Amino acid sequence: MRTRVAVVGGGIAGLALAAGLDPERFDVTIHEERPDRAGLGTALAMWPAAQRALRRVGAHGALEEVVILTSGALRTLDGRTLVTLPESAGTTLVSRTRLLAHLDARAAAATRVTGRVEDPAGLDADLVVGADGAHSAVRRALGGTDHGARLTPYLAVRGLVPPQPAAAIGEYWGAGRLFGITPVPDEATNWFCAYRSDLGPRGIDVAAALDDARDRVADACPAVRAVLAAASPERTLAQRIWTAPPLGSLVRGRVVLIGDAAHAMAPNLGRGAGESLVDAAVLADALSRLPVPDALRHYETTRRLPGQGVRVASDVMARVALARRGTRARDAALGLVGTALSRSRHAAPASHSS
């Protein structure tokens, strides 16, 4: 008899878990409120652990359509370079749209149900998986109002524009403002901007947010202004940043949390999608080898602390990048780091005398 798995949420985490479970052994149902919510094809960083997770769930085809970021820099908002990215430290970037398409194809055997799940405990399944994002209904059902999403003071505006010069690639930090430019596999440029804002938290007018972003970085260098001049509301998203509360456990009875439902984080380390994939792969592997209770214990032991650690580190990075005070000292320290890295890369090999 197959194990019945109800997955609440059809995003990256939920689809990856469904993709990783053998349909001969698992009867998977994916509950998704908005199945058409694919979003823009923005770029997602795939660290080595996330790449291994993609291979584990059989969606490694997504890694055949990537951009390897081998150039870029961290700069001040007016364009002064602080730290240059080492060419050997390339970051793999995948299109969010293509990643979801590959995961969706691999999860084709799962039954799809459209609609909001109000009572996760009432689902007829041997295992209920909360993969329903930062505003997870499953997480709230586990812990009550204390487990609701936490609103940060930051607004994230991001989108796609035609390809920009390679010299513009990188992040630009100002006082309370951050701007980023990266390529994506779709022959376009992905951009993102974050700053403190009272807009929202829901129902944000994208055109108004885009105009607001232009005003916020009006004093930026030409590369940043050129991107925003090319941006259009039709290819832009605007959302307040929400995070998940710290959790003492990801498991309660037959219910488990993965992805943003477990550790929604600020986007400043670029690890959210990757951590979701790792969660899904670890849980799928455990369920494939162990009885459900043992698999959940293994998942809890393996993933709770690492996921929470990345969440905390991302929040700290957000505070540093979006600091409104002490930015001169911050930039000076980063400049010293950049100088030291540059010297180490260009230093001649030490000679050895016999």
C-alpha positions as CSV (number, residue, x, y, z in Angstrom):
1,M,0.0,0.0,0.0
2,R,1.4,3.4,-1.0
3,T,2.1,6.0,1.7
4,R,-0.3,9.0,1.2
5,V,1.5,12.3,1.3
6,A,-0.4,15.6,1.2
7,V,1.9,18.5,0.2
8,V,0.5,21.9,1.0
9,G,2.2,24.3,-1.4
10,G,3.2,23.9,-5.0
11,G,6.3,26.1,-5.1
12,I,9.9,25.0,-5.2
13,A,9.9,23.0,-2.0
14,G,6.7,21.2,-2.6
15,L,7.4,20.3,-6.2
16,A,10.9,19.2,-5.3
17,L,9.6,16.8,-2.6
18,A,7.0,15.4,-5.0
19,A,9.6,14.9,-7.7
20,G,11.9,13.0,-5.2
21,L,9.3,10.5,-4.1
22,D,8.8,7.2,-6.0
23,P,5.2,7.2,-7.4
24,E,5.2,3.4,-7.0
25,R,5.6,3.8,-3.2
26,F,4.0,7.2,-2.5
27,D,0.6,8.6,-3.4
28,V,1.3,12.4,-3.5
29,T,-1.3,15.1,-3.6
30,I,-0.2,18.7,-4.1
31,H,-2.6,21.4,-2.7
32,E,-1.8,24.8,-4.3
33,E,-4.0,27.9,-3.9
34,R,-2.7,29.6,-7.0
35,P,-1.2,27.1,-9.5
36,D,-0.6,29.9,-12.0
37,R,1.7,31.8,-9.7
38,A,5.0,31.2,-11.5
39,G,6.3,34.7,-11.0
40,L,9.0,36.4,-13.1
41,G,12.0,34.4,-14.4
42,T,14.3,36.1,-11.9
43,A,17.7,34.5,-11.1
44,L,18.2,32.1,-8.2
45,A,21.6,31.2,-6.9
46,M,22.3,27.4,-6.8
47,W,25.1,26.6,-4.3
48,P,26.7,23.1,-4.5
49,A,24.4,21.6,-1.9
50,A,21.3,22.9,-3.9
51,Q,22.8,21.4,-7.1
52,R,23.2,18.1,-5.4
53,A,19.6,18.3,-4.2
54,L,18.4,18.9,-7.7
55,R,20.2,15.8,-8.9
56,R,18.7,13.8,-6.1
57,V,15.2,14.7,-7.1
58,G,15.9,14.1,-10.7
59,A,15.5,17.7,-11.8
60,H,19.2,18.2,-12.8
61,G,18.0,19.3,-16.3
62,A,17.6,22.7,-14.7
63,L,21.4,22.9,-14.3
64,E,21.8,22.6,-18.1
65,E,20.4,26.1,-18.6
66,V,22.4,28.3,-16.2
67,V,24.6,31.3,-16.1
68,I,27.9,31.0,-14.2
69,L,28.6,34.4,-12.6
70,T,32.3,34.9,-12.8
71,S,32.5,38.6,-12.7
72,G,30.9,41.3,-10.5
73,A,31.6,43.4,-7.5
74,L,30.3,44.9,-4.3
75,R,30.2,48.7,-4.8
76,T,28.9,51.8,-3.1
77,L,25.7,53.1,-4.6
78,D,27.6,55.8,-6.4
79,G,29.7,53.1,-8.1
80,R,33.0,52.9,-6.1
81,T,34.2,49.3,-6.0
82,L,34.7,47.8,-2.5
83,V,35.2,44.1,-3.2
84,T,35.7,42.4,-6.6
85,L,34.3,38.8,-7.0
86,P,37.2,36.3,-7.6
87,E,36.8,34.6,-10.9
88,S,37.3,31.2,-9.3
89,A,34.2,31.8,-7.0
90,G,31.6,31.6,-9.7
91,T,28.0,31.4,-8.7
92,T,25.5,29.3,-10.6
93,L,22.3,31.1,-11.5
94,V,19.1,29.5,-12.7
95,S,15.9,31.0,-14.0
96,R,13.1,30.6,-11.5
97,T,10.6,29.9,-14.2
98,R,12.7,27.2,-15.8
99,L,13.5,25.6,-12.4
100,L,9.8,25.4,-11.6
101,A,9.1,23.9,-15.0
102,H,11.7,21.1,-14.5
103,L,10.4,20.4,-11.0
104,D,6.8,20.4,-12.2
105,A,7.6,17.9,-15.0
106,R,9.4,15.6,-12.5
107,A,6.3,15.7,-10.2
108,A,3.9,14.8,-13.0
109,A,2.6,11.7,-11.2
110,A,1.3,13.8,-8.3
111,T,-2.4,14.6,-8.0
112,R,-3.1,18.4,-8.1
113,V,-5.8,20.1,-6.1
114,T,-6.4,23.8,-6.5
115,G,-7.6,25.6,-3.4
116,R,-6.5,27.0,0.0
117,V,-6.0,24.5,2.8
118,E,-7.6,26.0,5.9
119,D,-7.2,22.9,8.2
120,P,-4.0,20.9,7.4
121,A,-4.8,18.5,10.2
122,G,-8.0,17.5,8.4
123,L,-6.2,16.3,5.3
124,D,-6.6,12.6,4.6
125,A,-3.0,11.5,4.5
126,D,-0.3,9.6,6.3
127,L,2.0,12.6,6.1
128,V,1.2,16.3,5.8
129,V,4.0,18.5,4.4
130,G,3.8,22.3,4.9
131,A,5.6,23.7,1.9
132,D,3.3,26.8,1.8
133,G,5.9,29.6,2.2
134,A,6.5,32.4,4.6
135,H,2.7,32.8,5.4
136,S,2.4,29.0,6.0
137,A,-1.0,27.9,7.2
138,V,0.5,24.6,8.2
139,R,3.1,26.4,10.5
140,R,0.3,28.4,12.1
141,A,-1.7,25.2,12.7
142,L,1.3,23.7,14.4
143,G,2.1,26.6,16.7
144,G,-0.7,29.2,16.7
145,T,-0.5,32.9,16.2
146,D,3.1,32.9,17.6
147,H,4.1,31.0,14.4
148,G,2.8,33.6,12.0
149,A,5.1,35.3,9.4
150,R,7.1,38.3,10.7
151,L,7.0,41.5,8.7
152,T,10.3,43.2,8.2
153,P,10.6,47.0,7.5
154,Y,12.0,46.3,4.0
155,L,10.4,46.4,0.6
156,A,11.9,44.3,-2.2
157,V,11.4,45.5,-5.8
158,R,12.8,43.3,-8.5
159,G,12.4,42.5,-12.2
160,L,13.9,41.9,-15.6
161,V,15.3,44.2,-18.2
162,P,17.2,43.7,-21.5
163,P,20.8,42.6,-21.1
164,Q,23.1,45.1,-19.4
165,P,26.9,45.6,-19.7
166,A,28.9,42.9,-17.8
167,A,30.7,45.7,-16.0
168,A,27.5,46.6,-14.2
169,I,27.1,43.2,-12.6
170,G,27.1,43.2,-8.8
171,E,25.6,44.8,-5.7
172,Y,25.5,48.4,-4.8
173,W,25.1,49.4,-1.1
174,G,24.0,52.8,0.1
175,A,22.7,54.2,3.4
176,G,19.6,52.1,3.9
177,R,19.4,51.1,0.3
178,L,20.6,48.1,-1.7
179,F,20.6,47.5,-5.5
180,G,21.7,44.4,-7.4
181,I,22.2,43.4,-11.0
182,T,22.7,39.8,-12.3
183,P,22.3,38.0,-15.6
184,V,19.8,35.2,-16.1
185,P,19.8,32.4,-18.6
186,D,17.0,34.0,-20.6
187,E,19.3,36.6,-22.2
188,A,18.1,39.2,-19.8
189,T,19.3,41.1,-16.7
190,N,17.8,40.5,-13.3
191,W,17.7,43.4,-10.9
192,F,16.6,43.9,-7.3
193,C,16.3,46.8,-5.0
194,A,15.6,46.8,-1.2
195,Y,15.0,49.6,1.3
196,R,12.8,50.5,4.2
197,S,9.2,51.3,3.2
198,D,5.7,51.7,4.5
199,L,4.2,50.5,1.3
200,G,1.9,47.5,1.7
201,P,2.3,45.1,3.3
202,R,-0.2,43.7,0.8
203,G,-1.7,44.9,-2.4
204,I,1.3,47.0,-3.4
205,D,0.9,48.9,-6.7
206,V,3.8,47.8,-8.8
207,A,4.0,51.0,-10.9
208,A,4.0,53.1,-7.7
209,A,6.7,50.9,-6.2
210,L,8.9,51.2,-9.3
211,D,8.6,55.0,-9.2
212,D,9.4,54.9,-5.5
213,A,12.5,52.8,-6.2
214,R,13.7,55.2,-8.9
215,D,13.3,58.1,-6.4
216,R,15.2,56.2,-3.7
217,V,18.3,55.6,-5.8
218,A,18.1,58.8,-7.9
219,D,21.7,59.6,-6.7
220,A,23.0,56.2,-7.8
221,C,25.7,55.6,-10.4
222,P,24.7,55.5,-14.1
223,A,24.7,51.7,-14.2
224,V,21.9,51.5,-11.6
225,R,19.9,54.4,-13.1
226,A,20.1,52.8,-16.6
227,V,18.6,49.6,-15.3
228,L,15.7,51.4,-13.6
229,A,15.1,53.5,-16.8
230,A,14.7,50.3,-18.7
231,A,12.3,48.7,-16.1
232,S,8.6,48.4,-16.7
233,P,5.8,47.5,-14.3
234,E,4.8,44.5,-16.5
235,R,8.2,42.9,-15.7
236,T,8.5,44.0,-12.1
237,L,7.4,42.6,-8.7
238,A,7.1,44.5,-5.5
239,Q,6.7,42.7,-2.2
240,R,7.4,43.4,1.5
241,I,9.9,41.0,3.0
242,W,8.6,38.5,5.5
243,T,10.5,36.0,7.5
244,A,9.5,32.9,9.6
245,P,9.8,32.9,13.4
246,P,12.5,30.8,15.0
247,L,11.1,27.3,15.5
248,G,11.9,24.7,18.2
249,S,10.8,21.9,15.9
250,L,9.9,21.3,12.3
251,V,7.8,18.2,13.1
252,R,4.7,17.6,15.1
253,G,3.1,14.1,14.8
254,R,2.5,13.5,11.1
255,V,3.1,17.1,10.0
256,V,6.4,18.5,8.8
257,L,7.6,21.9,7.5
258,I,10.0,22.4,4.6
259,G,11.3,25.4,2.6
260,D,10.1,28.9,3.5
261,A,7.4,27.5,5.7
262,A,10.3,26.3,8.0
263,H,12.8,29.1,7.6
264,A,11.7,32.0,5.3
265,M,14.6,34.4,5.4
266,A,15.8,37.8,4.1
267,P,17.1,37.3,0.5
268,N,20.5,38.9,1.2
269,L,22.5,35.6,1.0
270,G,20.6,34.2,-2.0
271,R,20.0,31.0,-0.1
272,G,16.2,30.7,0.2
273,A,15.6,28.6,-2.9
274,G,18.6,26.4,-2.3
275,E,17.7,25.6,1.2
276,S,14.2,24.7,0.1
277,L,15.7,22.2,-2.4
278,V,18.0,20.7,0.2
279,D,15.0,20.3,2.7
280,A,13.0,18.5,0.0
281,A,15.9,16.2,-1.0
282,V,16.8,15.2,2.6
283,L,13.1,14.5,3.4
284,A,12.5,12.6,0.2
285,D,15.6,10.5,0.8
286,A,14.7,9.7,4.4
287,L,11.1,8.8,3.5
288,S,12.5,6.5,0.8
289,R,14.7,4.6,3.3
290,L,12.8,4.7,6.6
291,P,9.4,4.4,8.1
292,V,7.6,7.8,8.3
293,P,8.3,8.5,12.0
294,D,12.0,7.6,11.7
295,A,12.2,9.7,8.5
296,L,10.8,12.7,10.2
297,R,13.2,12.4,13.1
298,H,16.1,12.1,10.7
299,Y,14.9,15.2,8.8
300,E,14.4,17.2,12.0
301,T,17.9,16.3,13.2
302,T,19.5,17.0,9.8
303,R,17.8,20.2,8.7
304,R,16.4,22.3,11.6
305,L,19.6,23.8,12.8
306,P,21.2,24.4,9.4
307,G,18.1,26.0,8.0
308,Q,17.6,28.2,11.1
309,G,21.3,29.2,10.9
310,V,21.1,30.4,7.4
311,R,17.9,32.3,8.3
312,V,19.7,34.1,11.1
313,A,22.8,34.8,8.9
314,S,20.6,36.2,6.1
315,D,18.8,38.5,8.6
316,V,22.2,39.8,9.9
317,M,23.4,40.4,6.4
318,A,20.2,42.4,5.6
319,R,20.8,44.6,8.6
320,V,24.4,45.2,7.5
321,A,23.6,45.8,3.9
322,L,20.6,48.1,4.7
323,A,22.1,49.9,7.6
324,R,21.3,53.6,7.7
325,R,24.0,54.6,10.1
326,G,27.7,53.7,10.2
327,T,27.9,53.2,6.5
328,R,31.2,55.0,6.2
329,A,32.8,52.6,8.6
330,R,31.1,49.6,7.0
331,D,32.3,50.6,3.5
332,A,35.8,51.3,4.8
333,A,36.0,47.9,6.3
334,L,34.7,46.3,3.1
335,G,37.3,48.3,1.1
336,L,40.1,46.9,3.3
337,V,38.8,43.4,2.7
338,G,38.7,44.0,-1.1
339,T,42.2,45.3,-1.1
340,A,43.5,42.3,0.9
341,L,41.7,39.9,-1.5
342,S,43.1,41.7,-4.5
343,R,46.7,41.6,-3.2
344,S,46.4,37.9,-2.4
345,R,45.2,37.1,-5.9
346,H,47.9,39.0,-7.6
347,A,50.8,38.1,-5.2
348,A,53.6,36.2,-7.0
349,P,54.2,32.6,-5.8
350,A,56.8,32.5,-3.0
351,S,60.2,31.3,-4.1
352,H,61.9,28.4,-2.3
353,S,65.7,28.2,-1.9
354,S,67.4,24.9,-1.6
